[in-house]
Amino acid sequence: MDFIYRLFKKKQLSQEAFDAYFNRLPDIIQVEWFRDGKFIIGKINAEGEEFLTQAFSAEEFVKMVNDTLLAVYEIPKEYFDVLLKVKRFVPDEDQYKRLNDVAIIKSNIDFEKKLVKA
């Protein structure tokens, strides 16, 4: 019975671990993106490392950039979900408008790590 209890018991998240995982992420990333048919394809540059991601919409693209970074920086799943809700990389308003404008085929975004207000 103890085994079953431990299996389903939720882990307590540590504020110290949360802060450490957040601080593990780079402060600023650059993303070069372009449209290819229905897709937005982006090359993420984070502290000299490059990663690729893609999405159908601007909103999904921003989410995929965040998912990619959290996976690459090996954030544990339980902290991964919390970080996406409260702290993530978000473009400024002008950059987000450009990402949503289907007439713009290619551009760059500088993302800054920000606290998202609930």
Biopython code that builds the backbone (N, CA, C, O; Angstrom):
import numpy as np
from Bio.PDB.StructureBuilder import StructureBuilder

atoms = [
    (1, "MET", "N", (0.819, -1.184, 0.000)),
    (1, "MET", "CA", (0.000, 0.000, 0.000)),
    (1, "MET", "C", (0.872, 1.259, 0.000)),
    (1, "MET", "O", (0.538, 2.235, -0.671)),
    (2, "ASP", "N", (1.966, 1.250, 0.731)),
    (2, "ASP", "CA", (2.873, 2.383, 0.779)),
    (2, "ASP", "C", (3.423, 2.700, -0.615)),
    (2, "ASP", "O", (3.571, 3.868, -0.974)),
    (3, "PHE", "N", (3.722, 1.673, -1.390)),
    (3, "PHE", "CA", (4.217, 1.853, -2.761)),
    (3, "PHE", "C", (3.198, 2.605, -3.607)),
    (3, "PHE", "O", (3.576, 3.515, -4.346)),
    (4, "ILE", "N", (1.932, 2.255, -3.522)),
    (4, "ILE", "CA", (0.874, 2.913, -4.294)),
    (4, "ILE", "C", (0.744, 4.372, -3.859)),
    (4, "ILE", "O", (0.591, 5.261, -4.696)),
    (5, "TYR", "N", (0.803, 4.613, -2.567)),
    (5, "TYR", "CA", (0.722, 5.990, -2.059)),
    (5, "TYR", "C", (1.857, 6.837, -2.628)),
    (5, "TYR", "O", (1.615, 7.951, -3.094)),
    (6, "ARG", "N", (3.082, 6.336, -2.599)),
    (6, "ARG", "CA", (4.233, 7.079, -3.123)),
    (6, "ARG", "C", (4.130, 7.276, -4.628)),
    (6, "ARG", "O", (4.575, 8.295, -5.156)),
    (7, "LEU", "N", (3.555, 6.320, -5.309)),
    (7, "LEU", "CA", (3.416, 6.404, -6.762)),
    (7, "LEU", "C", (2.498, 7.555, -7.166)),
    (7, "LEU", "O", (2.765, 8.242, -8.152)),
    (8, "PHE", "N", (1.428, 7.770, -6.419)),
    (8, "PHE", "CA", (0.449, 8.791, -6.781)),
    (8, "PHE", "C", (0.602, 10.102, -6.013)),
    (8, "PHE", "O", (-0.053, 11.092, -6.338)),
    (9, "LYS", "N", (1.448, 10.111, -5.014)),
    (9, "LYS", "CA", (1.643, 11.319, -4.213)),
    (9, "LYS", "C", (2.310, 12.393, -5.079)),
    (9, "LYS", "O", (3.301, 12.127, -5.759)),
    (10, "LYS", "N", (1.756, 13.601, -5.044)),
    (10, "LYS", "CA", (2.335, 14.700, -5.812)),
    (10, "LYS", "C", (3.611, 15.181, -5.131)),
    (10, "LYS", "O", (3.696, 15.267, -3.906)),
    (11, "LYS", "N", (4.587, 15.488, -5.959)),
    (11, "LYS", "CA", (5.832, 16.028, -5.435)),
    (11, "LYS", "C", (5.638, 17.479, -5.018)),
    (11, "LYS", "O", (4.945, 18.249, -5.684)),
    (12, "GLN", "N", (6.256, 17.829, -3.919)),
    (12, "GLN", "CA", (6.282, 19.220, -3.510)),
    (12, "GLN", "C", (7.354, 19.917, -4.333)),
    (12, "GLN", "O", (8.486, 19.440, -4.415)),
    (13, "LEU", "N", (7.003, 21.039, -4.940)),
    (13, "LEU", "CA", (7.977, 21.794, -5.712)),
    (13, "LEU", "C", (8.716, 22.745, -4.782)),
    (13, "LEU", "O", (8.121, 23.376, -3.908)),
    (14, "SER", "N", (9.989, 22.832, -4.984)),
    (14, "SER", "CA", (10.840, 23.677, -4.154)),
    (14, "SER", "C", (11.036, 25.036, -4.826)),
    (14, "SER", "O", (11.350, 25.107, -6.014)),
    (15, "GLN", "N", (10.849, 26.111, -4.060)),
    (15, "GLN", "CA", (11.079, 27.459, -4.590)),
    (15, "GLN", "C", (12.528, 27.623, -5.019)),
    (15, "GLN", "O", (12.809, 28.261, -6.034)),
    (16, "GLU", "N", (13.448, 27.052, -4.253)),
    (16, "GLU", "CA", (14.868, 27.151, -4.582)),
    (16, "GLU", "C", (15.167, 26.448, -5.903)),
    (16, "GLU", "O", (15.908, 26.976, -6.732)),
    (17, "ALA", "N", (14.599, 25.266, -6.104)),
    (17, "ALA", "CA", (14.800, 24.547, -7.360)),
    (17, "ALA", "C", (14.159, 25.304, -8.519)),
    (17, "ALA", "O", (14.739, 25.408, -9.600)),
    (18, "PHE", "N", (12.962, 25.830, -8.288)),
    (18, "PHE", "CA", (12.280, 26.611, -9.312)),
    (18, "PHE", "C", (13.156, 27.788, -9.753)),
    (18, "PHE", "O", (13.342, 28.013, -10.949)),
    (19, "ASP", "N", (13.688, 28.532, -8.791)),
    (19, "ASP", "CA", (14.552, 29.668, -9.111)),
    (19, "ASP", "C", (15.808, 29.213, -9.844)),
    (19, "ASP", "O", (16.250, 29.873, -10.785)),
    (20, "ALA", "N", (16.380, 28.099, -9.424)),
    (20, "ALA", "CA", (17.582, 27.582, -10.076)),
    (20, "ALA", "C", (17.294, 27.193, -11.521)),
    (20, "ALA", "O", (18.093, 27.489, -12.409)),
    (21, "TYR", "N", (16.163, 26.533, -11.772)),
    (21, "TYR", "CA", (15.818, 26.163, -13.147)),
    (21, "TYR", "C", (15.543, 27.396, -13.995)),
    (21, "TYR", "O", (15.951, 27.454, -15.155)),
    (22, "PHE", "N", (14.857, 28.380, -13.427)),
    (22, "PHE", "CA", (14.599, 29.616, -14.167)),
    (22, "PHE", "C", (15.915, 30.316, -14.501)),
    (22, "PHE", "O", (16.093, 30.801, -15.618)),
    (23, "ASN", "N", (16.837, 30.370, -13.536)),
    (23, "ASN", "CA", (18.123, 31.027, -13.765)),
    (23, "ASN", "C", (19.021, 30.251, -14.719)),
    (23, "ASN", "O", (19.961, 30.823, -15.271)),
    (24, "ARG", "N", (18.760, 28.980, -14.923)),
    (24, "ARG", "CA", (19.511, 28.172, -15.875)),
    (24, "ARG", "C", (19.246, 28.640, -17.310)),
    (24, "ARG", "O", (20.107, 28.522, -18.183)),
    (25, "LEU", "N", (18.046, 29.169, -17.536)),
    (25, "LEU", "CA", (17.670, 29.619, -18.874)),
    (25, "LEU", "C", (18.414, 30.902, -19.237)),
    (25, "LEU", "O", (18.709, 31.707, -18.354)),
    (26, "PRO", "N", (18.726, 31.109, -20.530)),
    (26, "PRO", "CA", (19.395, 32.352, -20.928)),
    (26, "PRO", "C", (18.479, 33.553, -20.706)),
    (26, "PRO", "O", (17.256, 33.413, -20.698)),
    (27, "ASP", "N", (19.072, 34.734, -20.526)),
    (27, "ASP", "CA", (18.268, 35.940, -20.314)),
    (27, "ASP", "C", (17.637, 36.440, -21.608)),
    (27, "ASP", "O", (16.502, 36.917, -21.605)),
    (28, "ILE", "N", (18.361, 36.333, -22.699)),
    (28, "ILE", "CA", (17.869, 36.796, -23.997)),
    (28, "ILE", "C", (18.182, 35.732, -25.038)),
    (28, "ILE", "O", (19.247, 35.114, -25.011)),
    (29, "ILE", "N", (17.252, 35.526, -25.948)),
    (29, "ILE", "CA", (17.497, 34.651, -27.092)),
    (29, "ILE", "C", (17.115, 35.404, -28.365)),
    (29, "ILE", "O", (16.267, 36.296, -28.343)),
    (30, "GLN", "N", (17.745, 35.035, -29.460)),
    (30, "GLN", "CA", (17.399, 35.594, -30.752)),
    (30, "GLN", "C", (16.776, 34.480, -31.591)),
    (30, "GLN", "O", (17.244, 33.342, -31.581)),
    (31, "VAL", "N", (15.718, 34.825, -32.314)),
    (31, "VAL", "CA", (15.054, 33.854, -33.168)),
    (31, "VAL", "C", (14.925, 34.453, -34.560)),
    (31, "VAL", "O", (14.300, 35.498, -34.740)),
    (32, "GLU", "N", (15.523, 33.780, -35.548)),
    (32, "GLU", "CA", (15.321, 34.132, -36.949)),
    (32, "GLU", "C", (14.197, 33.240, -37.440)),
    (32, "GLU", "O", (14.254, 32.021, -37.280)),
    (33, "TRP", "N", (13.167, 33.843, -38.042)),
    (33, "TRP", "CA", (12.048, 33.027, -38.488)),
    (33, "TRP", "C", (11.643, 33.388, -39.908)),
    (33, "TRP", "O", (11.908, 34.488, -40.394)),
    (34, "PHE", "N", (10.990, 32.421, -40.564)),
    (34, "PHE", "CA", (10.457, 32.649, -41.898)),
    (34, "PHE", "C", (9.212, 31.791, -42.082)),
    (34, "PHE", "O", (8.992, 30.824, -41.353)),
    (35, "ARG", "N", (8.422, 32.154, -43.046)),
    (35, "ARG", "CA", (7.219, 31.388, -43.369)),
    (35, "ARG", "C", (7.523, 30.435, -44.511)),
    (35, "ARG", "O", (8.199, 30.791, -45.477)),
    (36, "ASP", "N", (7.015, 29.226, -44.384)),
    (36, "ASP", "CA", (7.137, 28.218, -45.437)),
    (36, "ASP", "C", (5.770, 27.575, -45.570)),
    (36, "ASP", "O", (5.448, 26.629, -44.852)),
    (37, "GLY", "N", (4.962, 28.093, -46.493)),
    (37, "GLY", "CA", (3.590, 27.619, -46.610)),
    (37, "GLY", "C", (2.815, 27.985, -45.367)),
    (37, "GLY", "O", (2.748, 29.157, -44.997)),
    (38, "LYS", "N", (2.227, 26.995, -44.716)),
    (38, "LYS", "CA", (1.435, 27.226, -43.507)),
    (38, "LYS", "C", (2.282, 27.320, -42.239)),
    (38, "LYS", "O", (1.772, 27.672, -41.175)),
    (39, "PHE", "N", (3.566, 27.007, -42.348)),
    (39, "PHE", "CA", (4.428, 26.942, -41.166)),
    (39, "PHE", "C", (5.211, 28.223, -40.934)),
    (39, "PHE", "O", (5.579, 28.922, -41.878)),
    (40, "ILE", "N", (5.460, 28.519, -39.666)),
    (40, "ILE", "CA", (6.461, 29.492, -39.246)),
    (40, "ILE", "C", (7.618, 28.647, -38.726)),
    (40, "ILE", "O", (7.446, 27.859, -37.796)),
    (41, "ILE", "N", (8.788, 28.809, -39.320)),
    (41, "ILE", "CA", (9.964, 28.019, -38.947)),
    (41, "ILE", "C", (10.984, 28.966, -38.341)),
    (41, "ILE", "O", (11.273, 30.027, -38.893)),
    (42, "GLY", "N", (11.523, 28.568, -37.201)),
    (42, "GLY", "CA", (12.459, 29.444, -36.514)),
    (42, "GLY", "C", (13.737, 28.759, -36.097)),
    (42, "GLY", "O", (13.751, 27.591, -35.709)),
    (43, "LYS", "N", (14.829, 29.534, -36.190)),
    (43, "LYS", "CA", (16.130, 29.090, -35.688)),
    (43, "LYS", "C", (16.393, 29.896, -34.416)),
    (43, "LYS", "O", (16.523, 31.119, -34.464)),
    (44, "ILE", "N", (16.470, 29.213, -33.298)),
    (44, "ILE", "CA", (16.672, 29.828, -31.990)),
    (44, "ILE", "C", (18.166, 29.865, -31.696)),
    (44, "ILE", "O", (18.842, 28.840, -31.788)),
    (45, "ASN", "N", (18.687, 31.043, -31.342)),
    (45, "ASN", "CA", (20.071, 31.172, -30.906)),
    (45, "ASN", "C", (20.048, 31.549, -29.430)),
    (45, "ASN", "O", (19.603, 32.636, -29.060)),
    (46, "ALA", "N", (20.529, 30.644, -28.601)),
    (46, "ALA", "CA", (20.559, 30.854, -27.148)),
    (46, "ALA", "C", (21.977, 30.628, -26.662)),
    (46, "ALA", "O", (22.449, 29.493, -26.580)),
    (47, "GLU", "N", (22.647, 31.719, -26.340)),
    (47, "GLU", "CA", (24.018, 31.654, -25.825)),
    (47, "GLU", "C", (24.944, 30.857, -26.738)),
    (47, "GLU", "O", (25.751, 30.053, -26.271)),
    (48, "GLY", "N", (24.821, 31.089, -28.049)),
    (48, "GLY", "CA", (25.691, 30.428, -29.018)),
    (48, "GLY", "C", (25.222, 29.064, -29.472)),
    (48, "GLY", "O", (25.788, 28.512, -30.416)),
    (49, "GLU", "N", (24.218, 28.503, -28.844)),
    (49, "GLU", "CA", (23.642, 27.227, -29.258)),
    (49, "GLU", "C", (22.460, 27.507, -30.184)),
    (49, "GLU", "O", (21.726, 28.474, -29.981)),
    (50, "GLU", "N", (22.275, 26.659, -31.206)),
    (50, "GLU", "CA", (21.164, 26.852, -32.131)),
    (50, "GLU", "C", (20.232, 25.653, -32.131)),
    (50, "GLU", "O", (20.666, 24.502, -32.079)),
    (51, "PHE", "N", (18.927, 25.955, -32.191)),
    (51, "PHE", "CA", (17.884, 24.936, -32.190)),
    (51, "PHE", "C", (16.812, 25.359, -33.198)),
    (51, "PHE", "O", (16.642, 26.550, -33.457)),
    (52, "LEU", "N", (16.103, 24.408, -33.758)),
    (52, "LEU", "CA", (15.027, 24.696, -34.701)),
    (52, "LEU", "C", (13.676, 24.330, -34.104)),
    (52, "LEU", "O", (13.568, 23.404, -33.300)),
    (53, "THR", "N", (12.640, 25.076, -34.511)),
    (53, "THR", "CA", (11.279, 24.753, -34.126)),
    (53, "THR", "C", (10.348, 25.271, -35.207)),
    (53, "THR", "O", (10.755, 26.061, -36.059)),
    (54, "GLN", "N", (9.101, 24.828, -35.174)),
    (54, "GLN", "CA", (8.116, 25.289, -36.152)),
    (54, "GLN", "C", (6.729, 25.249, -35.552)),
    (54, "GLN", "O", (6.477, 24.568, -34.558)),
    (55, "ALA", "N", (5.817, 26.009, -36.190)),
    (55, "ALA", "CA", (4.434, 26.051, -35.720)),
    (55, "ALA", "C", (3.554, 26.603, -36.842)),
    (55, "ALA", "O", (4.050, 27.093, -37.857)),
    (56, "PHE", "N", (2.232, 26.514, -36.636)),
    (56, "PHE", "CA", (1.268, 27.035, -37.605)),
    (56, "PHE", "C", (0.902, 28.490, -37.351)),
    (56, "PHE", "O", (0.639, 29.225, -38.302)),
    (57, "SER", "N", (0.878, 28.926, -36.095)),
    (57, "SER", "CA", (0.430, 30.279, -35.762)),
    (57, "SER", "C", (1.474, 30.977, -34.906)),
    (57, "SER", "O", (2.394, 30.345, -34.386)),
    (58, "ALA", "N", (1.321, 32.299, -34.765)),
    (58, "ALA", "CA", (2.242, 33.071, -33.928)),
    (58, "ALA", "C", (2.181, 32.598, -32.483)),
    (58, "ALA", "O", (3.215, 32.410, -31.842)),
    (59, "GLU", "N", (0.978, 32.406, -31.976)),
    (59, "GLU", "CA", (0.811, 31.960, -30.593)),
    (59, "GLU", "C", (1.473, 30.600, -30.370)),
    (59, "GLU", "O", (2.177, 30.397, -29.380)),
    (60, "GLU", "N", (1.241, 29.677, -31.296)),
    (60, "GLU", "CA", (1.839, 28.348, -31.192)),
    (60, "GLU", "C", (3.361, 28.434, -31.335)),
    (60, "GLU", "O", (4.088, 27.694, -30.672)),
    (61, "PHE", "N", (3.839, 29.324, -32.189)),
    (61, "PHE", "CA", (5.277, 29.475, -32.391)),
    (61, "PHE", "C", (5.965, 29.920, -31.095)),
    (61, "PHE", "O", (6.996, 29.363, -30.719)),
    (62, "VAL", "N", (5.402, 30.916, -30.418)),
    (62, "VAL", "CA", (5.968, 31.383, -29.154)),
    (62, "VAL", "C", (5.977, 30.236, -28.131)),
    (62, "VAL", "O", (6.947, 30.067, -27.393)),
    (63, "LYS", "N", (4.897, 29.458, -28.094)),
    (63, "LYS", "CA", (4.836, 28.304, -27.186)),
    (63, "LYS", "C", (5.922, 27.279, -27.538)),
    (63, "LYS", "O", (6.576, 26.736, -26.648)),
    (64, "MET", "N", (6.111, 27.019, -28.834)),
    (64, "MET", "CA", (7.114, 26.040, -29.254)),
    (64, "MET", "C", (8.531, 26.516, -28.928)),
    (64, "MET", "O", (9.379, 25.701, -28.564)),
    (65, "VAL", "N", (8.803, 27.815, -29.052)),
    (65, "VAL", "CA", (10.111, 28.352, -28.672)),
    (65, "VAL", "C", (10.355, 28.069, -27.188)),
    (65, "VAL", "O", (11.434, 27.615, -26.807)),
    (66, "ASN", "N", (9.353, 28.338, -26.359)),
    (66, "ASN", "CA", (9.483, 28.081, -24.920)),
    (66, "ASN", "C", (9.634, 26.594, -24.623)),
    (66, "ASN", "O", (10.485, 26.211, -23.821)),
    (67, "ASP", "N", (8.825, 25.756, -25.252)),
    (67, "ASP", "CA", (8.929, 24.306, -25.046)),
    (67, "ASP", "C", (10.317, 23.806, -25.428)),
    (67, "ASP", "O", (10.903, 22.986, -24.721)),
    (68, "THR", "N", (10.838, 24.298, -26.542)),
    (68, "THR", "CA", (12.165, 23.883, -27.012)),
    (68, "THR", "C", (13.229, 24.236, -25.979)),
    (68, "THR", "O", (14.072, 23.406, -25.638)),
    (69, "LEU", "N", (13.187, 25.468, -25.483)),
    (69, "LEU", "CA", (14.196, 25.887, -24.504)),
    (69, "LEU", "C", (14.108, 25.092, -23.209)),
    (69, "LEU", "O", (15.131, 24.692, -22.653)),
    (70, "LEU", "N", (12.905, 24.863, -22.733)),
    (70, "LEU", "CA", (12.763, 24.110, -21.485)),
    (70, "LEU", "C", (13.240, 22.671, -21.652)),
    (70, "LEU", "O", (13.790, 22.084, -20.719)),
    (71, "ALA", "N", (13.031, 22.105, -22.833)),
    (71, "ALA", "CA", (13.514, 20.747, -23.086)),
    (71, "ALA", "C", (15.040, 20.719, -23.212)),
    (71, "ALA", "O", (15.698, 19.856, -22.631)),
    (72, "VAL", "N", (15.594, 21.656, -23.967)),
    (72, "VAL", "CA", (17.042, 21.697, -24.193)),
    (72, "VAL", "C", (17.803, 21.939, -22.891)),
    (72, "VAL", "O", (18.865, 21.357, -22.670)),
    (73, "TYR", "N", (17.263, 22.793, -22.039)),
    (73, "TYR", "CA", (17.932, 23.088, -20.768)),
    (73, "TYR", "C", (17.554, 22.104, -19.663)),
    (73, "TYR", "O", (17.844, 22.333, -18.488)),
    (74, "GLU", "N", (16.905, 21.008, -20.054)),
    (74, "GLU", "CA", (16.611, 19.873, -19.177)),
    (74, "GLU", "C", (15.895, 20.270, -17.890)),
    (74, "GLU", "O", (16.321, 19.932, -16.786)),
    (75, "ILE", "N", (14.799, 20.995, -18.069)),
    (75, "ILE", "CA", (13.972, 21.366, -16.928)),
    (75, "ILE", "C", (13.039, 20.181, -16.638)),
    (75, "ILE", "O", (12.341, 19.732, -17.547)),
    (76, "PRO", "N", (13.005, 19.664, -15.413)),
    (76, "PRO", "CA", (12.131, 18.533, -15.091)),
    (76, "PRO", "C", (10.656, 18.858, -15.368)),
    (76, "PRO", "O", (10.225, 20.001, -15.210)),
    (77, "LYS", "N", (9.903, 17.861, -15.775)),
    (77, "LYS", "CA", (8.510, 18.036, -16.194)),
    (77, "LYS", "C", (7.678, 18.815, -15.176)),
    (77, "LYS", "O", (6.927, 19.711, -15.562)),
    (78, "GLU", "N", (7.795, 18.498, -13.901)),
    (78, "GLU", "CA", (6.959, 19.177, -12.908)),
    (78, "GLU", "C", (7.285, 20.680, -12.826)),
    (78, "GLU", "O", (6.394, 21.483, -12.546)),
    (79, "TYR", "N", (8.529, 21.063, -13.062)),
    (79, "TYR", "CA", (8.903, 22.479, -13.069)),
    (79, "TYR", "C", (8.633, 23.104, -14.435)),
    (79, "TYR", "O", (8.319, 24.290, -14.533)),
    (80, "PHE", "N", (8.758, 22.309, -15.468)),
    (80, "PHE", "CA", (8.493, 22.727, -16.842)),
    (80, "PHE", "C", (7.100, 23.340, -16.950)),
    (80, "PHE", "O", (6.941, 24.433, -17.493)),
    (81, "ASP", "N", (6.094, 22.641, -16.435)),
    (81, "ASP", "CA", (4.711, 23.127, -16.504)),
    (81, "ASP", "C", (4.535, 24.443, -15.751)),
    (81, "ASP", "O", (3.849, 25.345, -16.233)),
    (82, "VAL", "N", (5.142, 24.558, -14.586)),
    (82, "VAL", "CA", (5.023, 25.778, -13.787)),
    (82, "VAL", "C", (5.748, 26.933, -14.478)),
    (82, "VAL", "O", (5.220, 28.043, -14.534)),
    (83, "LEU", "N", (6.939, 26.689, -15.001)),
    (83, "LEU", "CA", (7.684, 27.747, -15.680)),
    (83, "LEU", "C", (6.916, 28.293, -16.875)),
    (83, "LEU", "O", (6.927, 29.500, -17.115)),
    (84, "LEU", "N", (6.249, 27.423, -17.628)),
    (84, "LEU", "CA", (5.472, 27.890, -18.779)),
    (84, "LEU", "C", (4.301, 28.769, -18.356)),
    (84, "LEU", "O", (3.876, 29.640, -19.114)),
    (85, "LYS", "N", (3.784, 28.550, -17.167)),
    (85, "LYS", "CA", (2.640, 29.344, -16.707)),
    (85, "LYS", "C", (3.049, 30.707, -16.178)),
    (85, "LYS", "O", (2.304, 31.674, -16.333)),
    (86, "VAL", "N", (4.216, 30.804, -15.558)),
    (86, "VAL", "CA", (4.552, 32.061, -14.890)),
    (86, "VAL", "C", (5.784, 32.787, -15.428)),
    (86, "VAL", "O", (5.867, 34.010, -15.313)),
    (87, "LYS", "N", (6.713, 32.085, -15.995)),
    (87, "LYS", "CA", (7.927, 32.728, -16.509)),
    (87, "LYS", "C", (8.257, 32.122, -17.861)),
    (87, "LYS", "O", (8.442, 30.912, -17.990)),
    (88, "ARG", "N", (8.327, 32.988, -18.868)),
    (88, "ARG", "CA", (8.630, 32.475, -20.195)),
    (88, "ARG", "C", (9.187, 33.583, -21.074)),
    (88, "ARG", "O", (9.217, 34.752, -20.689)),
    (89, "PHE", "N", (9.628, 33.189, -22.267)),
    (89, "PHE", "CA", (10.140, 34.124, -23.253)),
    (89, "PHE", "C", (8.955, 34.640, -24.066)),
    (89, "PHE", "O", (8.205, 33.859, -24.651)),
    (90, "VAL", "N", (8.796, 35.957, -24.096)),
    (90, "VAL", "CA", (7.704, 36.554, -24.856)),
    (90, "VAL", "C", (8.242, 37.709, -25.700)),
    (90, "VAL", "O", (9.058, 38.499, -25.225)),
    (91, "PRO", "N", (7.786, 37.807, -26.955)),
    (91, "PRO", "CA", (8.219, 38.931, -27.790)),
    (91, "PRO", "C", (7.487, 40.205, -27.363)),
    (91, "PRO", "O", (6.428, 40.141, -26.740)),
    (92, "ASP", "N", (8.066, 41.372, -27.708)),
    (92, "ASP", "CA", (7.347, 42.609, -27.407)),
    (92, "ASP", "C", (6.160, 42.737, -28.374)),
    (92, "ASP", "O", (6.016, 41.942, -29.303)),
    (93, "GLU", "N", (5.334, 43.725, -28.146)),
    (93, "GLU", "CA", (4.083, 43.872, -28.902)),
    (93, "GLU", "C", (4.339, 44.015, -30.405)),
    (93, "GLU", "O", (3.642, 43.397, -31.210)),
    (94, "ASP", "N", (5.330, 44.823, -30.791)),
    (94, "ASP", "CA", (5.632, 45.031, -32.206)),
    (94, "ASP", "C", (6.112, 43.738, -32.872)),
    (94, "ASP", "O", (5.692, 43.407, -33.981)),
    (95, "GLN", "N", (6.990, 43.018, -32.186)),
    (95, "GLN", "CA", (7.496, 41.752, -32.735)),
    (95, "GLN", "C", (6.375, 40.727, -32.877)),
    (95, "GLN", "O", (6.350, 39.960, -33.839)),
    (96, "TYR", "N", (5.448, 40.714, -31.921)),
    (96, "TYR", "CA", (4.328, 39.769, -31.988)),
    (96, "TYR", "C", (3.407, 40.116, -33.161)),
    (96, "TYR", "O", (2.895, 39.220, -33.832)),
    (97, "LYS", "N", (3.195, 41.407, -33.410)),
    (97, "LYS", "CA", (2.387, 41.829, -34.560)),
    (97, "LYS", "C", (3.027, 41.378, -35.863)),
    (97, "LYS", "O", (2.336, 40.916, -36.770)),
    (98, "ARG", "N", (4.345, 41.509, -35.958)),
    (98, "ARG", "CA", (5.060, 41.073, -37.168)),
    (98, "ARG", "C", (4.919, 39.562, -37.362)),
    (98, "ARG", "O", (4.748, 39.090, -38.485)),
    (99, "LEU", "N", (4.990, 38.828, -36.292)),
    (99, "LEU", "CA", (4.847, 37.378, -36.359)),
    (99, "LEU", "C", (3.442, 36.980, -36.812)),
    (99, "LEU", "O", (3.273, 35.967, -37.491)),
    (100, "ASN", "N", (2.450, 37.759, -36.446)),
    (100, "ASN", "CA", (1.061, 37.499, -36.840)),
    (100, "ASN", "C", (0.734, 37.975, -38.255)),
    (100, "ASN", "O", (-0.253, 37.526, -38.838)),
    (101, "ASP", "N", (1.536, 38.867, -38.811)),
    (101, "ASP", "CA", (1.273, 39.453, -40.124)),
    (101, "ASP", "C", (1.764, 38.508, -41.228)),
    (101, "ASP", "O", (2.967, 38.401, -41.466)),
    (102, "VAL", "N", (0.839, 37.831, -41.893)),
    (102, "VAL", "CA", (1.208, 36.838, -42.908)),
    (102, "VAL", "C", (1.901, 37.465, -44.116)),
    (102, "VAL", "O", (2.507, 36.747, -44.911)),
    (103, "ALA", "N", (1.824, 38.796, -44.273)),
    (103, "ALA", "CA", (2.513, 39.472, -45.370)),
    (103, "ALA", "C", (4.026, 39.538, -45.117)),
    (103, "ALA", "O", (4.810, 39.694, -46.053)),
    (104, "ILE", "N", (4.424, 39.418, -43.860)),
    (104, "ILE", "CA", (5.853, 39.424, -43.523)),
    (104, "ILE", "C", (6.361, 37.992, -43.613)),
    (104, "ILE", "O", (5.920, 37.114, -42.872)),
    (105, "ILE", "N", (7.285, 37.776, -44.525)),
    (105, "ILE", "CA", (7.777, 36.426, -44.814)),
    (105, "ILE", "C", (8.937, 36.024, -43.913)),
    (105, "ILE", "O", (9.125, 34.840, -43.632)),
    (106, "LYS", "N", (9.719, 37.010, -43.456)),
    (106, "LYS", "CA", (10.945, 36.695, -42.730)),
    (106, "LYS", "C", (11.258, 37.829, -41.765)),
    (106, "LYS", "O", (11.077, 38.999, -42.102)),
    (107, "SER", "N", (11.731, 37.488, -40.555)),
    (107, "SER", "CA", (12.096, 38.521, -39.588)),
    (107, "SER", "C", (12.897, 37.900, -38.449)),
    (107, "SER", "O", (13.192, 36.705, -38.455)),
    (108, "ASN", "N", (13.238, 38.725, -37.485)),
    (108, "ASN", "CA", (13.955, 38.297, -36.282)),
    (108, "ASN", "C", (13.169, 38.731, -35.061)),
    (108, "ASN", "O", (12.416, 39.704, -35.111)),
    (109, "ILE", "N", (13.346, 38.005, -33.962)),
    (109, "ILE", "CA", (12.751, 38.371, -32.684)),
    (109, "ILE", "C", (13.820, 38.214, -31.619)),
    (109, "ILE", "O", (14.536, 37.213, -31.581)),
    (110, "ASP", "N", (13.920, 39.221, -30.748)),
    (110, "ASP", "CA", (14.737, 39.092, -29.546)),
    (110, "ASP", "C", (13.768, 38.857, -28.402)),
    (110, "ASP", "O", (12.969, 39.732, -28.066)),
    (111, "PHE", "N", (13.838, 37.685, -27.809)),
    (111, "PHE", "CA", (12.988, 37.344, -26.683)),
    (111, "PHE", "C", (13.737, 37.635, -25.398)),
    (111, "PHE", "O", (14.924, 37.327, -25.289)),
    (112, "GLU", "N", (13.064, 38.220, -24.430)),
    (112, "GLU", "CA", (13.625, 38.396, -23.097)),
    (112, "GLU", "C", (12.850, 37.531, -22.129)),
    (112, "GLU", "O", (11.631, 37.393, -22.234)),
    (113, "LYS", "N", (13.573, 36.949, -21.183)),
    (113, "LYS", "CA", (12.937, 36.138, -20.163)),
    (113, "LYS", "C", (12.117, 37.053, -19.265)),
    (113, "LYS", "O", (12.669, 37.974, -18.662)),
    (114, "LYS", "N", (10.809, 36.820, -19.163)),
    (114, "LYS", "CA", (9.933, 37.699, -18.393)),
    (114, "LYS", "C", (9.026, 36.912, -17.464)),
    (114, "LYS", "O", (8.698, 35.751, -17.708)),
    (115, "LEU", "N", (8.635, 37.582, -16.394)),
    (115, "LEU", "CA", (7.616, 37.052, -15.490)),
    (115, "LEU", "C", (6.265, 37.394, -16.084)),
    (115, "LEU", "O", (5.993, 38.565, -16.351)),
    (116, "VAL", "N", (5.425, 36.420, -16.294)),
    (116, "VAL", "CA", (4.095, 36.633, -16.853)),
    (116, "VAL", "C", (3.143, 36.888, -15.702)),
    (116, "VAL", "O", (3.031, 36.066, -14.792)),
    (117, "LYS", "N", (2.459, 38.016, -15.732)),
    (117, "LYS", "CA", (1.529, 38.369, -14.660)),
    (117, "LYS", "C", (0.237, 37.594, -14.819)),
    (117, "LYS", "O", (-0.338, 37.538, -15.906)),
    (118, "ALA", "N", (-0.214, 37.000, -13.730)),
    (118, "ALA", "CA", (-1.429, 36.186, -13.769)),
    (118, "ALA", "C", (-2.668, 37.039, -13.766)),
    (118, "ALA", "O", (-3.780, 36.512, -13.795)),
]
sb = StructureBuilder()
sb.init_structure("model")
sb.init_model(0)
sb.init_chain("A")
sb.init_seg("    ")
for serial, (resi, resn, name, xyz) in enumerate(atoms, 1):
    if name == "N":
        sb.init_residue(resn, " ", resi, " ")
    sb.init_atom(name, np.array(xyz, "f"), 0.0, 1.0, " ", f" {name:<3s}", serial, name[0])
structure = sb.get_structure()
